Structures are given as structure tokens and as C-alpha cells.
Amino acid sequence: MKVFIDHNLPPALARGLGALFAGEHEVTCHKDKFGTTHIKDEEWIPALGAEGDWVVLSGDLNIPKKRPTRELFLRAGLVGFFPRKAVMELPLNRKASRVLYVWQQMEELSRTVRPGAFELQIRGEKFSTL
């Protein structure tokens, strides 16, 4: 699985997950992939879509909820996981713990559903469709 973590989540989360899953999954953050965090959604979304098979972990709920970016995201063939506000407010260690807790479900969904946008809940193993 190739996982892109956008600039709304800490780069340390991406780098930690990348180290943990080295050799098994490719995990990168916005800054490491594009050299900056100042790139518009209209640029990075199609770029990832063109490369194929990317899964996005993003703290930006505007992507799946606002029509233009949602359509762009889905048209790019991406699968996205978007933490709820309660998850985003957790300290980094608990945020990482939450992502790790649902990692297997993220893998399964990304293999079976493409494109798709899902909300990461504060509890449980299920995702809500956005």
C-alpha cells in the first residue's frame, strides 16, 4: 500500500509509519513527496491519481465534503481516510495509535474500494462513507 499523508497531519506521523512499515508499505508526507506543503489540492490530487494506487490520509475534511475537490479526488481514483475532528485533536501519540488500530481495515478497504472517501472515527474499527 502506498500512503500519502497530507500537510494537515504531522510529518512525524508519516515518517514514523514509514519506518514501522518499511519494506511492506510506502508512506510519505506532503513535504517529502512534493518538496513543499504549499501545493494546491488541484495539483497534488491529480498527480497522485496519475501515479496510481495511492491511499490518502488527510486531516482536510473539505476534500471529501466540498463538491469540486470531492469530484477531483474521486476522479483521480484515490482512496482517502479523513479523521474526524475528535481524532485530529488527539496528541500525536494517540493519533498514531488510532491510525495503527485501523490500519488493517484501511488496507482491506483500499484493496476493495476504489475510489472512495471514508471518515476515521474516534472509536471502533468501522469507517463512515463520506
MIVOTOR-878831 format. One line per 10 residues: number of its first residue (from 1); for each residue x, y, z of N, C-alpha, C. Coordinates in steps of 0.2 Angstrom, whole numbers. Example, Ala and Ser with C-alpha at 12.3 -4.5 7.8 and 13.67 -1.06 7.14 Angstrom:
# MIVOTOR-878831
1 = 66,-28,39,62,-22,39,66,-16,39; 64,-11,35,68,-5,36,64,0,39
# end
This chain:
# MIVOTOR-878831
1 = 4,-6,0,0,0,0,4,6,0; 3,11,-4,6,17,-4,2,23,-1; 4,25,5,0,30,9,3,37,9; -1,42,7,1,49,7,-2,52,12; 2,56,17,-1,59,22,0,67,21; -6,70,21,-6,77,19,-3,82,24; -3,88,23,1,93,27,-4,95,33; -10,92,33,-14,94,39,-13,89,45; -9,84,44,-6,79,49,1,80,49; 4,79,55,11,80,56,16,75,52
11 = 21,78,49,26,74,45,29,68,49; 29,70,56,32,64,60,27,58,60; 21,59,59,16,53,59,18,49,52; 19,52,47,21,49,41,28,46,41; 32,49,44,39,46,45,39,40,49; 36,41,55,35,35,60,32,29,57; 26,30,53,23,25,50,27,22,44; 31,26,41,35,24,36,41,19,38; 44,21,44,49,17,47,46,11,50; 40,11,53,37,5,55,35,0,50
21 = 33,2,44,31,-2,39,36,-2,33; 42,-1,34,47,-1,29,48,-8,26; 48,-8,19,48,-14,15,42,-17,14; 37,-15,18,30,-18,17,25,-13,14; 26,-6,16,22,-1,13,26,5,12; 24,9,7,27,16,6,23,21,9; 26,25,14,22,30,17,26,36,17; 23,42,14,26,48,13,22,54,15; 25,59,17,21,65,19,21,70,13; 17,75,14,16,80,8,23,84,7
31 = 27,86,12,33,89,11,38,85,8; 39,78,10,44,74,7,42,72,0; 35,71,-2,33,69,-9,34,75,-14; 32,81,-12,32,87,-16,37,92,-15; 41,92,-9,46,97,-8,43,103,-4; 36,103,-3,33,109,0,26,107,2; 24,111,7,17,110,9,12,115,6; 15,119,2,11,125,-2,10,122,-9; 6,117,-10,4,115,-16,-4,114,-16; -7,116,-21,-14,116,-20,-17,109,-21
41 = -23,108,-19,-26,102,-19,-27,100,-27; -28,105,-31,-29,104,-38,-23,102,-42; -17,102,-38,-11,100,-41,-9,93,-38; -9,92,-32,-7,85,-29,-12,80,-30; -18,81,-30,-23,76,-31,-22,72,-38; -22,76,-43,-21,73,-50,-14,70,-50; -9,73,-47,-3,70,-48,-2,63,-44; -6,62,-39,-6,55,-35,-10,51,-40; -16,53,-42,-20,49,-46,-16,46,-52; -12,51,-55,-9,49,-61,-4,43,-60
51 = -1,43,-54,4,38,-52,1,32,-50; -6,32,-48,-10,26,-46,-8,23,-40; -14,20,-37,-13,16,-31,-12,19,-25; -13,26,-24,-11,29,-18,-17,29,-14; -16,29,-7,-21,30,-2,-19,36,2; -24,40,3,-23,47,6,-25,47,13; -21,49,18,-23,50,25,-23,58,26; -29,61,26,-29,68,26,-33,71,32; -31,76,35,-35,80,40,-39,85,37; -40,86,31,-44,91,27,-50,88,25
61 = -55,89,29,-62,86,28,-65,90,22; -63,96,20,-65,99,15,-65,95,8; -59,91,8,-58,87,2,-64,83,0; -67,79,5,-72,74,3,-79,78,4; -79,84,7,-86,87,8,-88,92,3; -83,95,0,-84,101,-4,-84,98,-11; -89,100,-15,-90,96,-22,-84,97,-27; -81,102,-28,-76,102,-33,-70,98,-31; -68,98,-25,-62,94,-23,-64,86,-22; -70,85,-20,-73,78,-19,-73,75,-26
71 = -75,79,-31,-76,76,-38,-69,75,-41; -64,79,-39,-57,79,-42,-54,73,-39; -55,72,-32,-52,66,-28,-55,60,-31; -61,59,-32,-64,53,-34,-62,51,-41; -62,57,-45,-60,56,-52,-53,53,-53; -49,55,-48,-42,53,-48,-41,46,-46; -46,43,-44,-46,36,-42,-42,34,-35; -43,39,-31,-39,39,-24,-44,36,-19; -41,33,-14,-45,31,-8,-42,35,-2; -47,38,1,-45,43,6,-48,41,13
81 = -44,42,18,-46,42,25,-45,48,29; -51,51,31,-51,58,34,-53,57,41; -49,58,46,-50,58,53,-55,64,55; -60,62,59,-65,67,62,-61,72,66; -64,77,68,-61,82,72,-59,80,79; -62,75,82,-60,72,88,-54,69,88; -52,65,82,-46,62,81,-41,67,80; -42,72,76,-37,77,74,-35,81,80; -39,81,85,-37,85,92,-33,81,96; -32,74,95,-28,70,99,-21,72,99
91 = -17,71,104,-10,72,104,-7,67,99; -1,68,96,2,64,91,2,56,93; 4,55,99,5,48,100,-2,44,100; -7,47,102,-14,44,102,-17,44,95; -15,49,91,-17,50,84,-14,44,80; -7,43,81,-4,37,78,-7,30,80; -8,30,87,-11,24,89,-18,22,86; -22,28,85,-28,27,82,-28,24,74; -23,27,71,-21,25,64,-19,18,64; -15,16,68,-12,9,68,-18,4,70
101 = -22,6,74,-28,2,76,-32,0,70; -33,5,66,-37,3,60,-33,2,53; -27,1,54,-23,0,48,-25,-6,44; -26,-11,47,-28,-17,43,-35,-16,39; -39,-12,42,-46,-11,39,-44,-6,33; -40,-1,34,-38,3,29,-35,0,23; -31,-5,24,-28,-9,19,-34,-13,15; -38,-16,19,-43,-20,16,-48,-16,11; -50,-10,14,-54,-5,10,-51,-3,4; -44,-1,5,-40,2,-1,-40,-4,-7
111 = -40,-10,-5,-39,-15,-10,-46,-17,-13; -51,-16,-10,-58,-17,-12,-62,-12,-15; -61,-6,-13,-65,0,-15,-60,5,-18; -61,7,-24,-58,12,-27,-62,16,-32; -63,22,-32,-61,27,-27,-66,27,-21; -64,30,-16,-68,31,-10,-65,36,-5; -70,38,-1,-68,43,4,-72,41,11; -68,40,16,-70,37,22,-68,41,28; -72,42,33,-71,45,39,-68,41,45; -63,43,47,-60,39,53,-63,41,59
121 = -66,37,63,-70,38,69,-65,38,75; -67,41,80,-63,41,86,-63,34,90; -68,30,89,-69,23,92,-70,18,86; -69,12,88,-71,6,84,-66,5,78; -68,0,74,-64,-2,68,-68,0,61; -74,3,62,-78,4,56,-77,11,53; -78,12,47,-77,19,44,-84,21,41; -85,27,41,-91,30,38,-89,32,31; -94,31,26,-93,34,20,-94,41,20; -90,45,16,-91,52,16,-94,54,9
# end
